[in-house]
Amino acid sequence: MQVITSDKIGLVKYIYCKNEHLISEQKLVPHLSRKINNMTWSGGYGGYDETEITLCRQNGLVESFEFYENIENTNDTYISSTCCASFLSNSNCIYTKMLNHHHNVIYDDLYNNEKAKHGSSNIIPLYTNDNTKNGVYKDYLLNDRLLVTINSGGYVNILNWKHGDSDKYRLHNKIEIKYKNDKNKLLQIYVDNYKNDVLNKIEFKEINENKNMNNFITKKTNQYENINLQDICKEYHYNNMISKNNILQSYILSNPINAATVNELITNRLAIGGYKNCLKVFDLFTGNYIWQAKHLGNTLLKLHCDTLIKSINFLNDINVNVLAAGTYDQKILLFDMRCQSKSVYVYDHFKTSNVSKNKFNYSNYIYSESDLVFTNICSNTYIHEIKPETLAQSNAQINNTEDLHNFKTVQFKKEENTTKNDTYMLNSKNKTKTNKTDLKRKRDESVDILNNENDDQVIAEFNTNELKSTNIQIFNKLVIKIEDESKETSEKEIESENNVVNENNENDKIKNIIVKKEIEEQEQEQKQKPNEYPILGDTNKCKENCKKYCIKKFAHKDSQIIFISDNYGNVYEFEITTGNMLLNYIYNKKNTIEKQTCKKQKIERDKYIIEHRKELYDFYKEYQANNKSHVRNDLPVMWAKHDFDQFLITLKKKHKLHRGAISFLNMHKQKNLLCSASYDRFIIIFNINKRKIIKRIHVGNIVTSCLFHSNIIDDVNSNKEESDGEDVDEDDGDEDEDDGDEDEDEDEDEDEDEDEDEDEDEDEEEDEDEQEDEDEQEDEENSEGD
């Protein structure tokens, strides 16, 4: 495994995870003012390739460094110490992201589905020449490398992130010749001229939001007057700053911005929020807000509750219009852009963990304010590169009808179960008749089928040449529409002039006829001329060089797992449920409270929950309201409108990974691995399925962010290390739920305990079998050596 980390003193490190952790560091001058806040991959077309890293610093610098990978010899893998492109954003830059170019691959289907369900909607607009004047839609179609940067003060820049000589700012030849022997003087002149010629001339569009979503724009310049570039820029920035033509759009949004993210699928959506700054979604293609959240309102004690957002993430597994936000006051807020501006669910993590003292264990409930902060939200990714060696395997998995049939049967069994751990209950009923190892094997097979057929299913495949051709075709259509509109306006002007002209004046009529003929001749000449933006030719010529990518299935689940970190070194595993899964949960809860049995209604359960959907939602709304307390100063029940699905957040597990605040979380694109960076100067690679720590690496400095490299270099002892991972201190999520789930039946708790004991016994037997196999292999090797 390969990980890229950044630290508080402004250096980037490459870490190759094996027995002897190989760490390669940049050869730059460290300083606290050069702290790195965020990193992203930005190589190749659309930023898909992992050959370049773009980072943003606390002093406002945005820099790009090349990543040289040598698979055969990892000692030659390193990160360049000279940037290939740079830009200075205003003040503290907290987030940067390349805008990938697969937007048009999936947007038409999303637009048609939204239009069929809800009619015309503002959140998924149809992009035309009128609504894209203040955005970057046309630049997105023409340029394949767009980078967005976000500052804490609300400044947003969209840059054409190319590295050519024509894309960079240069001094006049006379000045270079005059001061060629004095590099310091030459850098000083270069920086001063860059500030006057480029930065101070940037036209920022300040977007002021209104309640009616009618955004009005005010333009501002000279936003860099108080910034001293000589204290920020270094020698390698000379002739490496991008030119003014590469600064496509600049905005000033609502501030402060403490959290920002770009939707991985719909890449034009930018979500921002901050301390006392409500969540907003900004459309980069139109240059306007498409959705704004409201404040949380008053608590049960009539005290105003501010929205203190620290982290944001889109829940694309459920729907591309659903967002989750972590706050400074240990809350998780769910928002559904389709139905309302208020949050649809609020999870308040007000309880603390168990306390052990004098051989007695008890729960310590603290209902006052806490300093717990949810620092990061992380979930799975959807864009993957298709490699030639794995293409045949992926097609075989998708076309395997037997696995698909098994998946359906397993899913049907899960829907029939009425307890919380459904699959475990099925196995526990027959545990006296079946061997434990067989149960473990069947459970693993069902999990593999679920992962292969449901999660990893590919819904779209594309390559770079296809994206280029489709984007240029869309742009040509927009150009033709502009020409048609200009033709209509010119004809209307001529007709109006003809009406004004005196009918008796024949000379004026002849002039108008001549003008019409000239316009028609000019239009014919333009049609005969070659197109300014010609459509690319045959893509088969470049198929060998272009790379192929796929988009995993999204917006198809009734639940999604997210990982959230806090400032005490914990990582929480939450499950967000909605749709039929939530209705089943409410149905079971209702039967448990009312002490009814539902064995006779198992077959008709799906019909029942659909027909009585409103009754179940009303019951659970009342149930949640009864569990709210004035002692905790809870918020009222947050609920979606009647026509939309409701949501529920439950805590599955809490993992104690670090001894300090966690600064960043990142998930691997292909494997179920989670990398966490902390202020305790460690990074940890955590196996999500096995819930074990695979690697714990001391980096040396305070780590601010981390990135997984998708390529996994095989190591001799890699499988052994994964199986022999370090156990983690875990807490069950059922104790910390906020909706009063501690009133479950005692029978369910006993069954869960039995299943957990069974799992522990099975894990112990597997560890013993693995150790016996390893001993046998060592004996065979020794015998062969003899």
PyMOL commands that set and color helices and strands:
alter all, ss='L'
color gray80, all
select helices_A, chain A and resi 32-34+45-47+74-76+103-118+137-142+165-167+173-178+183-197+199-201+229-231+235-237+244-246+388-398+401-416+422-429+436-455+464-500+506-528+539-542+579-594+605-611+613-626+718-723+733-736+741-743+746-785
alter helices_A, ss='H'
color red, helices_A
select strands_A, chain A and resi 2-7+12-16+22-25+36-43+49-57+61-68+78-79+85-88+93-98+146-151+155-160+204-208+216-220+247-252+259-262+269-274+277-283+288-292+297-298+304-305+309-314+322-327+331-336+345-348+354-357+360-363+374-378+383-386+458-463+548-552+559-566+570-578+647-656+662-667+673-678+682-687+692-698+703-709+726-727+729-732
alter strands_A, ss='S'
color yellow, strands_A
deselect
rebuild
show_as cartoon
